[in-house]
């Protein structure tokens, strides 16, 4: 009686041999359309959940529409390092409550080439302004004495547009403090931001050979369905 019940339970929970599980959902992507073209961001909700959620609230509520990239910084003899900064530029009518700071020492992310991070004053004050890194500026990462800046994604397409924004003419006099000489003379408009999440891909599992069936010989095409690679995020 007990053996029969156990056998029935095993039959109920055993997976179907030809099941087609859904690959893990890809990370959210955001298309940023500017006056100089479009680029795409891939965000990191697994590593920086609070910062990513904050940014997506601005995207979903269209708070970035008709804002701009207003700062372009170049460092090095050939401008091989730097950043571009954009967003709501502190506009109170567009601002949402500030987000808790997620340091790179916690997330494992870094302020390296094409990373996106939150602009802020004090840690925990970031809301709707952000910057994108060009080159390696990992000096902006958190360390034992500095909380650093919270990276939460990366530009994965349209990097040439980011470089074009960085090359926009800047004013020699506009800006205050460290930002003086880095303010773009004619800010580059952000026309829209919208999610562009790639759909999940079903991964086919190859059925095992039937009883008595020989696997295909080398050089002979296997007619059975092959595993499909999951869509890269």
Backbone as a chain_set.jsonl record, in Angstrom:
{"seq": "XXXXXXXXXXXXXXXXXXXXXXXXXXXXXXXXXXXXXXXXXXXXXXXXXXXXXXXXXXXXXXXXXXXXXXXXXXXXXXXXXXXXXXXXXXXXXXXXXXXXXXXXXXXXXXXXXXXXXXXXXXXXXXXXXXXXXXXXXXXXXXXXXXXXXXXXXXXXXXXXXXXXXXXXXXXXXXXXXXXXXXXXXXXXXXXXXXXXXXXXXXXXXXXXXXXXXXXXXXXXXXXXXXXXXXXXX", "coords": {"N": [[0.84, -1.205, 0.0], [1.917, 1.27, 0.906], [4.093, 1.412, -0.835], [2.758, 1.632, -3.247], [1.501, 4.125, -2.991], [3.736, 5.832, -2.843], [4.84, 5.417, -5.374], [2.806, 6.486, -6.972], [2.963, 9.169, -6.189], [5.501, 9.844, -7.166], [5.071, 9.616, -9.884], [3.314, 11.685, -10.28], [4.86, 13.971, -9.771], [7.03, 13.868, -11.452], [8.843, 15.449, -14.063], [7.663, 16.25, -17.345], [9.105, 14.578, -20.137], [9.537, 16.031, -22.483], [9.319, 18.726, -21.825], [9.153, 22.297, -22.202], [10.823, 24.573, -20.86], [10.689, 28.044, -19.797], [13.121, 30.422, -20.481], [15.115, 32.343, -18.122], [13.808, 35.563, -17.282], [14.867, 38.34, -19.207], [17.064, 41.101, -18.378], [15.698, 44.383, -17.746], [15.459, 46.642, -20.493], [16.055, 49.909, -21.735], [15.149, 52.298, -24.073], [16.657, 55.223, -25.091], [15.87, 58.175, -26.525], [17.279, 60.833, -28.156], [18.092, 64.235, -29.183], [20.264, 63.814, -30.772], [20.192, 61.244, -31.622], [19.574, 57.721, -30.835], [20.063, 55.531, -28.009], [20.585, 52.467, -26.155], [19.874, 51.2, -22.939], [20.823, 48.705, -20.609], [19.562, 47.545, -17.649], [20.212, 46.742, -14.141], [18.487, 45.074, -12.198], [18.781, 42.916, -10.463], [21.179, 43.299, -9.135], [21.245, 45.986, -8.35], [18.636, 46.798, -7.083], [17.014, 48.864, -5.898], [17.907, 51.298, -7.011], [17.543, 50.802, -9.737], [14.747, 50.413, -9.823], [13.904, 52.967, -9.064], [14.821, 54.528, -11.273], [13.317, 53.379, -13.347], [10.759, 54.134, -12.589], [10.727, 56.844, -13.219], [11.021, 56.567, -15.975], [8.679, 55.091, -16.708], [6.672, 56.833, -15.912], [7.088, 58.839, -17.629], [8.68, 61.019, -16.946], [11.147, 61.804, -17.791], [10.804, 62.751, -20.323], [11.294, 65.39, -22.571], [13.298, 66.469, -21.035], [16.851, 66.867, -20.644], [20.268, 66.233, -21.786], [22.706, 67.881, -20.171], [25.257, 68.315, -19.333], [28.697, 67.804, -20.096], [31.637, 66.143, -19.699], [35.126, 65.992, -20.163], [38.106, 64.211, -19.703], [41.619, 63.942, -19.598], [44.24, 64.015, -22.098], [43.252, 63.523, -24.687], [40.612, 63.495, -24.224], [39.749, 61.002, -23.393], [38.524, 59.978, -21.196], [35.591, 60.538, -19.209], [32.254, 61.932, -18.885], [28.694, 62.102, -19.464], [25.929, 64.001, -18.409], [22.522, 63.927, -17.445], [18.909, 64.4, -17.24], [16.366, 65.424, -14.904], [17.37, 67.746, -13.929], [17.168, 68.738, -11.357], [14.548, 69.715, -11.195], [11.796, 70.435, -9.311], [9.107, 69.824, -9.771], [9.182, 67.545, -11.261], [10.507, 65.731, -9.753], [10.794, 62.73, -7.873], [10.548, 61.066, -4.644], [13.755, 60.842, -3.022], [16.183, 58.192, -3.588], [17.428, 55.405, -1.767], [20.897, 55.046, -1.219], [22.865, 52.801, -3.091], [25.768, 51.416, -2.829], [28.64, 50.666, -4.901], [30.271, 48.802, -3.743], [28.519, 47.139, -2.582], [26.81, 46.301, -4.636], [28.459, 45.218, -6.571], [28.86, 46.285, -9.044], [30.418, 48.672, -11.349], [31.879, 51.882, -12.056], [32.635, 52.029, -14.906], [33.486, 52.025, -18.455], [30.739, 53.183, -20.278], [28.91, 52.719, -18.269], [25.941, 53.461, -16.391], [25.076, 55.744, -13.872], [23.801, 57.16, -10.793], [23.441, 60.633, -10.348], [24.175, 62.789, -7.614], [23.933, 64.642, -4.482], [24.5, 64.481, -1.336], [24.905, 61.092, -0.078], [22.082, 59.067, -0.706], [20.449, 61.055, -1.628], [19.827, 61.075, -4.296], [17.709, 61.466, -7.153], [16.293, 62.192, -9.898], [18.399, 62.63, -11.718], [21.186, 61.641, -13.667], [24.223, 60.021, -14.813], [26.404, 59.047, -17.523], [29.172, 57.028, -18.049], [32.276, 57.465, -19.759], [35.039, 55.694, -20.758], [37.308, 54.481, -18.181], [36.248, 55.155, -15.11], [36.494, 54.175, -12.536], [37.345, 55.196, -10.197], [35.262, 56.485, -9.121], [33.86, 54.602, -7.789], [32.657, 53.007, -4.756], [34.538, 53.044, -1.698], [36.517, 52.334, 1.247], [36.394, 54.781, 2.534], [34.788, 56.442, 1.071], [31.526, 56.736, -0.184], [30.983, 56.67, -2.879], [29.5, 56.523, -6.227], [26.328, 55.378, -7.394], [26.214, 52.86, -9.55], [24.094, 51.326, -11.994], [23.543, 50.025, -14.363], [24.134, 49.717, -17.941], [25.169, 51.103, -21.1], [24.245, 49.438, -23.959], [23.874, 49.552, -26.654], [24.232, 51.875, -29.343], [26.4, 53.424, -28.572], [27.888, 55.298, -29.949], [26.247, 57.509, -30.053], [26.256, 58.401, -27.423], [28.914, 59.214, -27.269], [28.812, 61.288, -29.111], [27.196, 63.132, -27.785], [28.866, 63.744, -25.658], [30.757, 65.167, -27.044], [29.558, 67.55, -27.628], [29.503, 71.133, -27.893], [30.652, 73.066, -25.127], [29.964, 75.564, -22.588], [32.243, 78.066, -21.582], [31.908, 79.483, -19.295], [29.528, 78.89, -17.954], [27.909, 77.107, -15.249], [28.715, 75.893, -11.932], [31.244, 75.651, -9.424], [32.775, 72.478, -9.525], [31.524, 71.885, -11.875], [31.777, 73.963, -13.6], [32.433, 75.14, -16.836], [31.694, 72.784, -17.975], [29.124, 72.65, -18.83], [26.763, 72.038, -21.294], [26.423, 74.038, -24.129], [24.143, 74.206, -25.804], [21.848, 72.367, -24.573], [21.323, 68.865, -25.064], [18.371, 67.567, -26.184], [16.31, 65.219, -24.444], [14.159, 63.263, -25.918], [12.446, 61.11, -25.493], [11.987, 58.285, -23.293], [11.723, 54.817, -23.096], [10.672, 51.546, -22.119], [12.195, 48.641, -23.493], [11.91, 45.698, -23.41], [13.359, 42.644, -24.125], [11.604, 39.774, -25.361], [10.971, 36.714, -23.498], [12.703, 33.651, -24.249], [11.796, 30.49, -25.358], [13.3, 27.509, -24.409], [14.133, 24.662, -26.042], [14.151, 21.325, -24.988], [16.194, 18.604, -25.756], [14.88, 15.545, -26.718], [15.424, 12.365, -25.176], [17.05, 9.511, -26.725], [14.864, 7.069, -28.113], [13.928, 3.847, -26.782], [16.163, 1.411, -27.81], [16.976, 2.925, -29.954], [19.607, 4.196, -31.885], [21.994, 6.807, -31.325], [22.532, 9.602, -33.6], [24.966, 9.154, -36.162], [28.324, 10.496, -36.44], [28.577, 13.419, -38.39], [26.122, 13.118, -39.531], [23.092, 14.742, -39.815], [21.163, 15.537, -37.02], [17.802, 14.963, -36.679], [16.22, 15.642, -34.549], [14.815, 18.216, -32.389], [17.048, 20.816, -31.456], [18.777, 22.315, -28.63], [17.891, 25.675, -28.054], [19.668, 28.7, -27.919], [19.485, 30.844, -25.076], [18.096, 34.137, -25.145], [20.357, 36.772, -25.137], [20.825, 39.068, -22.476]], "CA": [[0.0, 0.0, 0.0], [2.816, 2.419, 0.992], [4.867, 1.471, -2.079], [1.86, 2.108, -4.314], [1.299, 5.564, -2.799], [4.977, 6.503, -3.21], [4.959, 5.356, -6.826], [1.849, 7.44, -7.523], [3.494, 10.507, -5.947], [6.618, 10.045, -8.077], [4.524, 9.81, -11.222], [2.662, 12.992, -10.33], [5.819, 15.074, -9.703], [8.083, 13.733, -12.45], [8.641, 16.377, -15.169], [7.462, 15.662, -18.672], [10.402, 14.496, -20.798], [9.663, 16.996, -23.563], [8.896, 20.039, -21.339], [9.875, 23.421, -22.798], [10.844, 25.633, -19.837], [10.95, 29.405, -20.25], [14.402, 30.94, -20.012], [14.952, 33.448, -17.167], [13.443, 36.843, -17.893], [16.04, 39.196, -19.405], [17.074, 42.37, -17.652], [14.971, 45.444, -18.464], [16.19, 47.527, -21.388], [15.396, 51.206, -21.932], [15.615, 53.059, -25.235], [16.745, 56.659, -24.835], [15.874, 58.896, -27.793], [17.748, 62.2, -27.941], [18.195, 65.047, -30.388], [21.409, 63.355, -31.567], [20.029, 59.821, -31.917], [19.088, 56.849, -29.759], [20.907, 54.464, -27.472], [19.839, 51.521, -25.326], [20.413, 50.846, -21.631], [20.43, 47.478, -19.915], [19.613, 47.829, -16.218], [20.628, 45.618, -13.286], [17.614, 44.98, -11.029], [19.237, 41.882, -9.532], [22.305, 43.803, -8.35], [20.916, 47.313, -7.801], [17.171, 46.825, -7.22], [16.389, 50.135, -5.519], [18.278, 52.319, -7.989], [16.881, 50.445, -10.99], [13.312, 50.685, -9.674], [13.749, 54.424, -9.077], [14.992, 55.004, -12.652], [12.184, 52.916, -14.153], [9.579, 54.947, -12.26], [10.822, 58.048, -14.058], [10.773, 56.151, -17.363], [7.282, 54.695, -16.886], [5.819, 58.012, -15.726], [7.487, 59.806, -18.675], [9.248, 62.21, -16.318], [12.351, 62.208, -18.512], [10.443, 63.351, -21.61], [11.546, 66.833, -22.681], [14.44, 66.922, -20.228], [18.005, 66.988, -21.543], [21.647, 66.061, -21.343], [23.124, 69.271, -19.993], [26.665, 68.38, -18.897], [29.631, 66.912, -20.785], [32.973, 66.293, -19.109], [36.219, 65.247, -20.795], [39.316, 64.157, -18.888], [42.712, 63.359, -20.366], [44.699, 64.83, -23.222], [42.387, 63.315, -25.854], [39.232, 63.347, -23.76], [39.418, 59.576, -23.416], [37.693, 59.694, -20.037], [34.622, 61.591, -18.951], [30.873, 61.526, -18.652], [27.614, 63.011, -19.828], [24.929, 64.011, -17.329], [21.212, 64.375, -17.889], [17.78, 64.147, -16.353], [15.409, 66.486, -14.591], [18.16, 68.916, -13.528], [16.677, 69.242, -10.078], [13.208, 70.315, -11.281], [11.001, 69.872, -8.217], [7.829, 69.31, -10.254], [9.421, 66.231, -11.865], [11.248, 64.884, -8.826], [10.188, 61.762, -6.969], [11.351, 60.979, -3.419], [15.107, 60.316, -3.263], [16.356, 56.749, -3.452], [18.517, 54.983, -0.879], [22.152, 54.827, -1.941], [23.351, 51.425, -3.222], [27.167, 51.566, -3.225], [29.184, 49.612, -5.765], [30.833, 47.759, -2.882], [27.399, 46.242, -2.278], [26.196, 45.764, -5.857], [29.432, 44.547, -7.427], [28.969, 46.997, -10.317], [31.54, 49.604, -11.347], [31.767, 53.05, -12.922], [33.537, 51.844, -16.031], [33.006, 52.529, -19.732], [29.332, 53.092, -20.65], [28.031, 52.472, -17.118], [25.05, 54.554, -15.984], [25.049, 55.897, -12.42], [22.966, 58.259, -10.321], [24.051, 61.859, -9.845], [23.636, 63.079, -6.28], [24.71, 65.423, -3.552], [24.823, 63.54, -0.262], [24.379, 59.738, -0.306], [20.665, 58.961, -0.388], [19.707, 62.217, -2.118], [19.622, 60.969, -5.744], [16.331, 61.261, -7.608], [16.061, 62.064, -11.332], [19.553, 63.012, -12.538], [22.06, 60.48, -13.847], [25.308, 60.259, -15.747], [26.925, 57.883, -18.243], [30.626, 57.065, -18.021], [33.085, 57.11, -20.926], [36.337, 55.305, -20.224], [37.305, 53.854, -16.859], [36.217, 56.086, -13.983], [36.215, 53.366, -11.346], [37.645, 55.997, -9.006], [33.971, 56.912, -8.57], [33.28, 53.49, -7.035], [32.738, 53.114, -3.297], [35.678, 52.433, -1.012], [36.38, 52.349, 2.707], [36.167, 56.132, 3.056], [33.937, 57.206, 0.146], [30.405, 55.899, -0.639], [30.979, 56.59, -4.332], [28.274, 56.76, -6.98], [25.603, 54.118, -7.559], [26.023, 52.338, -10.9], [22.945, 50.408, -12.018], [23.29, 49.516, -15.707], [25.157, 49.99, -18.943], [24.75, 51.319, -22.483], [24.564, 48.231, -24.715], [23.743, 49.86, -28.077], [24.2, 53.309, -29.59], [27.479, 54.101, -27.853], [28.338, 56.446, -30.735], [25.403, 58.655, -29.69], [26.786, 58.878, -26.141], [30.15, 59.943, -27.574], [28.437, 62.538, -29.789], [26.714, 64.066, -26.753], [30.049, 64.203, -24.921], [31.501, 66.095, -27.903], [28.797, 68.783, -27.844], [30.199, 72.319, -27.367], [30.308, 73.483, -23.759], [30.197, 76.963, -22.251], [33.429, 78.269, -20.749], [31.568, 80.221, -18.069], [28.34, 78.356, -17.26], [28.149, 76.075, -14.251], [29.304, 76.323, -10.677], [32.149, 74.7, -8.8], [33.414, 71.49, -10.394], [30.795, 71.779, -13.137], [32.037, 75.125, -14.445], [33.118, 74.768, -18.067], [31.221, 71.471, -18.427], [27.711, 72.736, -19.174], [26.583, 72.059, -22.746], [25.859, 75.325, -24.554], [22.777, 73.917, -26.232], [21.577, 71.023, -24.041], [20.801, 67.883, -26.022], [17.067, 67.157, -25.644], [15.852, 63.832, -24.305], [12.811, 63.29, -26.491], [11.632, 60.08, -24.84], [12.589, 57.053, -22.786], [10.715, 53.771, -22.97], [11.189, 50.187, -21.94], [12.233, 47.748, -24.645], [12.321, 44.435, -22.798], [13.308, 41.52, -25.06], [10.712, 38.711, -24.882], [11.661, 35.486, -23.102], [12.874, 32.649, -25.297], [11.582, 29.114, -24.909], [14.441, 26.655, -24.7], [13.691, 23.307, -26.303], [14.978, 20.25, -24.461], [16.304, 17.5, -26.698], [14.32, 14.305, -26.179], [16.4, 11.277, -25.167], [16.768, 8.492, -27.743], [13.889, 6.043, -27.746], [14.517, 2.543, -26.474], [16.655, 0.685, -28.974], [17.373, 3.851, -31.014], [20.994, 4.599, -31.845], [22.2, 8.233, -31.583], [22.987, 9.831, -34.964], [26.394, 9.02, -36.385], [29.019, 11.755, -36.702], [28.427, 13.888, -39.76], [24.736, 12.949, -39.958], [22.28, 15.742, -39.129], [20.186, 15.013, -36.077], [16.51, 15.587, -36.971], [15.51, 16.043, -33.34], [15.021, 19.63, -32.053], [18.245, 21.113, -30.677], [18.6, 23.394, -27.648], [18.004, 27.024, -28.578], [20.331, 29.551, -26.929], [18.656, 31.883, -24.464], [18.376, 35.478, -25.643], [21.265, 37.488, -24.255], [20.301, 40.318, -21.904]], "C": [[0.877, 1.258, 0.0], [3.61, 2.563, -0.29], [4.023, 2.004, -3.218], [1.657, 3.611, -4.222], [2.536, 6.35, -3.198], [5.158, 6.534, -4.712], [4.024, 6.36, -7.488], [2.354, 8.867, -7.358], [4.627, 10.824, -6.906], [6.115, 10.31, -9.484], [3.884, 11.181, -11.369], [3.676, 14.126, -10.412], [6.92, 14.979, -10.745], [7.826, 14.683, -13.606], [8.442, 15.647, -16.475], [8.777, 15.668, -19.423], [10.602, 15.545, -21.871], [9.221, 18.401, -23.145], [9.753, 21.133, -21.985], [9.872, 24.577, -21.812], [11.161, 26.979, -20.453], [12.267, 29.88, -19.642], [14.166, 32.076, -19.029], [14.664, 34.762, -17.884], [14.682, 37.719, -18.043], [15.936, 40.468, -18.589], [16.314, 43.428, -18.434], [15.915, 46.299, -19.293], [15.372, 48.806, -21.571], [16.014, 51.876, -23.158], [15.531, 54.544, -24.923], [16.851, 57.359, -26.189], [16.205, 60.353, -27.525], [17.76, 62.97, -29.265], [19.356, 64.663, -31.277], [21.319, 61.874, -31.919], [19.613, 59.036, -30.684], [20.173, 55.895, -29.271], [20.073, 53.638, -26.494], [20.596, 51.198, -24.048], [19.945, 49.464, -21.224], [20.624, 47.721, -18.424], [19.856, 46.558, -15.416], [19.754, 45.508, -12.04], [18.046, 43.924, -10.023], [20.315, 42.431, -8.6], [22.008, 45.139, -7.681], [19.411, 47.521, -7.879], [16.539, 48.175, -6.91], [16.662, 51.211, -6.563], [17.594, 52.057, -9.328], [15.392, 50.771, -10.919], [13.043, 52.185, -9.707], [13.824, 54.958, -10.509], [13.792, 54.611, -13.514], [10.896, 53.656, -13.81], [9.58, 56.226, -13.091], [10.516, 57.719, -15.513], [9.284, 55.9, -17.576], [6.32, 55.878, -16.745], [6.171, 59.143, -16.69], [8.032, 61.112, -18.087], [10.53, 62.677, -16.993], [12.041, 62.863, -19.856], [10.638, 64.863, -21.541], [12.512, 67.366, -21.625], [15.647, 66.948, -21.17], [19.27, 66.418, -20.922], [22.25, 67.458, -21.327], [24.586, 69.424, -19.59], [27.497, 67.382, -19.686], [31.034, 67.171, -20.249], [33.965, 65.429, -19.864], [37.451, 65.346, -19.91], [40.395, 63.472, -19.718], [43.035, 64.204, -21.575], [43.787, 64.714, -24.433], [40.93, 63.15, -25.455], [38.791, 61.904, -23.696], [38.608, 59.132, -22.204], [36.675, 60.822, -19.883], [33.235, 61.055, -18.706], [29.934, 62.514, -19.314], [26.551, 62.889, -18.733], [23.619, 64.564, -17.854], [20.143, 64.081, -16.863], [16.998, 65.411, -16.068], [16.078, 67.784, -14.132], [17.587, 69.581, -12.277], [15.292, 69.854, -10.102], [12.274, 69.663, -10.26], [9.691, 69.267, -8.711], [7.961, 67.928, -10.891], [10.018, 65.236, -10.877], [10.348, 63.956, -8.03], [11.031, 61.704, -5.694], [12.725, 60.366, -3.698], [15.206, 58.833, -2.949], [17.536, 56.457, -2.524], [19.749, 54.643, -1.705], [22.536, 53.345, -1.923], [24.803, 51.476, -3.719], [27.644, 50.393, -4.078], [29.838, 48.5, -4.952], [29.773, 46.74, -2.485], [26.874, 45.562, -3.53], [27.159, 44.952, -6.715], [29.565, 45.185, -8.802], [30.113, 48.012, -10.226], [31.294, 50.735, -12.334], [32.824, 52.99, -14.027], [32.818, 52.227, -17.321], [31.538, 52.172, -20.0], [28.41, 52.685, -19.5], [27.149, 53.694, -16.89], [24.967, 54.562, -14.463], [24.17, 57.086, -12.057], [23.828, 59.436, -9.884], [23.409, 62.19, -8.491], [24.483, 64.125, -5.59], [25.183, 64.467, -2.47], [24.29, 62.154, -0.61], [22.924, 59.649, 0.146], [19.843, 60.133, -0.864], [19.389, 62.137, -3.609], [18.142, 60.819, -6.071], [16.268, 61.103, -9.119], [17.171, 62.565, -12.223], [20.553, 61.852, -12.542], [23.202, 60.861, -14.767], [25.779, 58.941, -16.346], [28.429, 58.073, -18.401], [31.206, 56.753, -19.398], [34.504, 56.85, -20.429], [36.188, 54.691, -18.843], [37.38, 54.929, -15.783], [35.859, 55.327, -12.707], [36.652, 54.067, -10.068], [36.364, 56.518, -8.363], [33.26, 55.786, -7.818], [33.437, 53.727, -5.535], [34.029, 52.481, -2.79], [35.49, 52.618, 0.493], [36.038, 53.727, 3.26], [35.202, 56.961, 2.21], [32.8, 56.313, -0.345], [30.276, 55.813, -2.149], [29.622, 56.895, -4.953], [27.669, 55.43, -7.4], [25.398, 53.774, -9.031], [24.852, 51.363, -10.892], [22.629, 49.894, -13.412], [24.389, 49.932, -16.657], [24.514, 50.267, -20.297], [25.191, 50.103, -23.3], [24.404, 48.418, -26.223], [23.672, 51.374, -28.237], [25.28, 54.082, -28.868], [28.0, 55.318, -28.61], [27.515, 57.698, -30.424], [25.884, 59.256, -28.37], [28.05, 59.706, -26.391], [29.849, 61.267, -28.265], [27.945, 63.572, -28.786], [27.9, 64.614, -25.962], [30.824, 65.252, -25.719], [30.76, 67.397, -28.167], [29.548, 69.975, -27.242], [29.713, 72.692, -25.968], [30.618, 74.962, -23.567], [31.417, 77.069, -21.342], [33.088, 78.874, -19.398], [30.396, 79.641, -17.279], [28.733, 77.261, -16.283], [28.828, 76.636, -13.012], [30.216, 75.24, -10.128], [32.803, 73.784, -9.816], [32.752, 71.398, -11.759], [31.033, 72.963, -14.063], [32.862, 74.702, -15.657], [32.685, 73.425, -18.619], [29.755, 71.487, -18.843], [27.562, 72.889, -20.688], [25.864, 73.356, -23.146], [24.404, 75.19, -24.987], [22.448, 72.501, -25.769], [20.912, 70.118, -25.073], [19.478, 67.344, -25.482], [16.916, 65.642, -25.532], [14.395, 63.833, -24.758], [11.896, 62.275, -25.826], [12.537, 59.013, -24.252], [11.466, 56.036, -22.654], [11.381, 52.418, -22.813], [11.171, 49.435, -23.269], [12.753, 46.402, -24.152], [12.255, 43.318, -23.834], [12.39, 40.429, -24.515], [11.505, 37.496, -24.454], [11.697, 34.485, -24.248], [12.643, 31.27, -24.709], [12.752, 28.256, -25.353], [13.954, 25.227, -24.863], [14.674, 22.309, -25.698], [14.99, 19.101, -25.446], [15.802, 16.22, -26.051], [15.388, 13.212, -26.199], [16.053, 10.259, -26.242], [15.75, 7.489, -27.233], [14.602, 4.727, -27.508], [14.921, 1.846, -27.766], [17.119, 1.582, -30.099], [18.816, 4.272, -30.823], [21.099, 6.106, -32.048], [22.746, 8.447, -32.986], [24.5, 9.734, -35.072], [27.0, 10.385, -36.668], [28.854, 12.145, -38.16], [27.021, 13.76, -40.299], [23.881, 13.918, -39.157], [21.235, 15.078, -38.254], [18.848, 15.696, -36.339], [15.762, 16.045, -35.733], [15.773, 17.516, -33.043], [16.246, 19.815, -31.176], [17.944, 22.217, -29.67], [18.79, 24.739, -28.321], [18.687, 27.896, -27.522], [19.385, 30.598, -26.373], [19.058, 33.233, -25.004], [19.236, 36.204, -24.645], [20.606, 38.741, -23.73], [21.384, 41.363, -21.849]], "O": [[0.647, 2.187, -0.773], [3.794, 3.671, -0.792], [4.517, 2.748, -4.065], [1.639, 4.302, -5.241], [2.427, 7.409, -3.816], [5.578, 7.547, -5.272], [4.405, 7.015, -8.458], [2.204, 9.69, -8.262], [4.716, 11.943, -7.41], [6.675, 11.141, -10.199], [3.907, 11.772, -12.449], [3.403, 15.144, -11.049], [7.683, 15.932, -10.907], [6.701, 14.738, -14.103], [8.984, 14.562, -16.686], [9.509, 16.656, -19.365], [11.741, 15.92, -22.149], [8.797, 19.191, -23.989], [10.929, 20.92, -22.277], [9.025, 25.466, -21.9], [11.814, 27.061, -21.493], [12.491, 29.752, -18.438], [13.119, 32.72, -19.086], [15.208, 35.034, -18.955], [15.47, 37.833, -17.104], [14.85, 40.86, -18.162], [16.286, 43.38, -19.664], [17.018, 46.635, -18.861], [14.141, 48.774, -21.561], [17.233, 52.004, -23.268], [14.479, 55.057, -24.541], [17.822, 57.154, -26.917], [15.51, 61.03, -26.767], [17.472, 62.413, -30.325], [19.442, 65.123, -32.416], [22.271, 61.309, -32.456], [19.336, 59.606, -29.629], [21.071, 55.509, -30.019], [18.997, 54.056, -26.064], [21.803, 50.953, -24.069], [18.796, 49.094, -21.468], [21.721, 48.064, -17.984], [19.727, 45.447, -15.931], [20.213, 45.811, -10.939], [17.709, 44.026, -8.843], [20.364, 42.077, -7.422], [22.47, 45.394, -6.569], [18.949, 48.345, -8.668], [15.609, 48.588, -7.603], [15.757, 51.95, -6.953], [17.12, 52.989, -9.977], [14.838, 51.346, -11.856], [12.065, 52.627, -10.31], [12.979, 55.757, -10.914], [13.307, 55.412, -14.314], [10.023, 53.791, -14.668], [8.54, 56.636, -13.606], [9.842, 58.483, -16.203], [8.691, 56.433, -18.514], [5.273, 55.911, -17.391], [5.64, 60.249, -16.594], [7.86, 62.181, -18.672], [10.958, 63.814, -16.795], [12.924, 63.467, -20.465], [10.212, 65.522, -20.593], [12.542, 68.566, -21.352], [15.47, 67.042, -22.385], [19.341, 66.158, -19.72], [22.296, 68.134, -22.354], [25.096, 70.542, -19.516], [27.067, 66.253, -19.922], [31.548, 68.286, -20.337], [33.682, 64.271, -20.17], [37.798, 66.424, -19.427], [40.111, 62.529, -20.456], [42.219, 65.008, -22.026], [43.567, 65.7, -25.136], [40.107, 62.714, -26.26], [37.62, 61.593, -23.913], [38.065, 58.027, -22.191], [36.886, 61.929, -20.377], [33.052, 59.886, -18.365], [30.329, 63.622, -19.678], [26.313, 61.804, -18.202], [23.596, 65.538, -18.606], [20.418, 63.585, -15.77], [16.966, 66.342, -16.873], [15.409, 68.804, -13.968], [17.532, 70.806, -12.163], [14.885, 70.464, -9.114], [11.997, 68.467, -10.346], [9.209, 68.294, -8.131], [6.967, 67.218, -11.044], [10.032, 64.033, -11.137], [9.275, 64.35, -7.571], [12.135, 62.25, -5.673], [12.84, 59.463, -4.527], [14.431, 58.289, -2.163], [18.523, 57.192, -2.513], [19.647, 54.025, -2.765], [22.533, 52.711, -0.868], [25.03, 51.571, -4.925], [27.121, 49.282, -3.987], [29.945, 47.37, -5.429], [30.092, 45.616, -2.1], [26.529, 44.38, -3.498], [26.734, 44.099, -7.495], [30.307, 44.68, -9.645], [30.705, 48.194, -9.162], [30.587, 50.563, -13.326], [33.763, 53.784, -14.068], [31.681, 52.696, -17.289], [31.154, 51.003, -19.952], [27.25, 52.342, -19.732], [27.556, 54.823, -17.163], [24.808, 53.513, -13.838], [23.839, 57.913, -12.907], [24.808, 59.274, -9.156], [22.235, 61.896, -8.265], [25.583, 64.458, -6.029], [26.15, 63.73, -2.662], [23.321, 62.043, -1.361], [22.574, 60.097, 1.238], [18.657, 60.218, -0.547], [18.743, 63.039, -4.143], [17.408, 60.132, -5.361], [16.193, 59.971, -9.598], [16.92, 62.899, -13.382], [20.733, 61.173, -11.531], [23.158, 61.9, -15.425], [25.586, 57.87, -15.77], [28.898, 59.128, -18.827], [30.699, 55.89, -20.115], [35.096, 57.694, -19.757], [35.076, 54.415, -18.391], [38.428, 55.537, -15.565], [35.036, 55.775, -11.908], [36.363, 53.588, -8.971], [36.37, 56.94, -7.206], [32.177, 55.994, -7.27], [34.249, 54.546, -5.106], [34.542, 51.522, -3.365], [34.416, 53.015, 0.946], [35.454, 53.833, 4.339], [34.84, 58.071, 2.599], [33.065, 55.233, -0.875], [29.536, 54.97, -2.656], [28.726, 57.441, -4.31], [28.382, 54.478, -7.718], [24.515, 54.329, -9.685], [24.635, 50.655, -9.909], [21.537, 49.368, -13.628], [25.436, 50.431, -16.245], [23.449, 49.734, -20.607], [26.377, 49.774, -23.33], [24.764, 47.527, -26.992], [23.125, 52.073, -27.384], [25.109, 55.266, -28.578], [28.495, 56.264, -27.999], [28.022, 58.816, -30.518], [25.916, 60.477, -28.216], [28.231, 60.768, -25.796], [30.543, 62.259, -28.039], [28.242, 64.759, -28.921], [27.939, 65.799, -25.633], [31.471, 66.124, -25.139], [31.283, 68.268, -28.862], [30.167, 69.838, -26.187], [28.519, 72.639, -25.672], [31.431, 75.538, -24.29], [31.598, 76.252, -20.439], [33.881, 78.792, -18.46], [30.281, 79.873, -16.075], [29.744, 76.581, -16.456], [29.431, 77.709, -13.041], [29.984, 74.051, -10.346], [33.32, 74.237, -10.837], [33.353, 70.887, -12.704], [30.545, 72.971, -15.193], [33.862, 73.996, -15.524], [33.234, 72.962, -19.619], [29.199, 70.44, -19.175], [28.172, 73.774, -21.288], [24.836, 73.716, -22.573], [23.547, 75.973, -24.577], [22.731, 71.537, -26.48], [20.058, 70.55, -25.847], [19.463, 66.721, -24.42], [17.339, 64.892, -26.412], [13.515, 64.341, -24.063], [10.712, 62.54, -25.618], [13.69, 58.856, -24.653], [10.385, 56.356, -22.158], [12.485, 52.177, -23.3], [10.244, 49.581, -24.066], [13.886, 46.015, -24.439], [11.18, 43.065, -24.378], [12.397, 40.179, -23.31], [12.593, 37.253, -24.974], [10.819, 34.482, -25.111], [13.225, 30.919, -23.682], [13.145, 28.272, -26.52], [13.418, 24.643, -23.922], [15.885, 22.436, -25.876], [13.94, 18.666, -25.919], [16.245, 15.853, -24.963], [16.176, 13.14, -27.142], [14.892, 10.148, -26.635], [15.772, 7.107, -26.063], [15.724, 4.514, -27.966], [14.122, 1.709, -28.692], [17.61, 1.083, -31.112], [19.212, 4.663, -29.725], [20.363, 6.653, -32.87], [23.379, 7.539, -33.525], [25.225, 10.177, -34.181], [26.305, 11.315, -37.079], [28.976, 11.308, -39.055], [26.734, 14.233, -41.399], [23.942, 13.914, -37.928], [20.517, 14.177, -38.688], [18.769, 16.919, -36.227], [14.769, 16.763, -35.845], [16.833, 18.031, -33.4], [16.458, 19.041, -30.242], [16.979, 22.965, -29.828], [19.742, 24.928, -29.078], [18.322, 27.835, -26.348], [18.579, 31.172, -27.107], [20.233, 33.462, -25.293], [18.915, 36.264, -23.458], [19.892, 39.417, -24.472], [21.14, 42.482, -21.399]]}, "num_chains": 1, "name": "protein.A"}
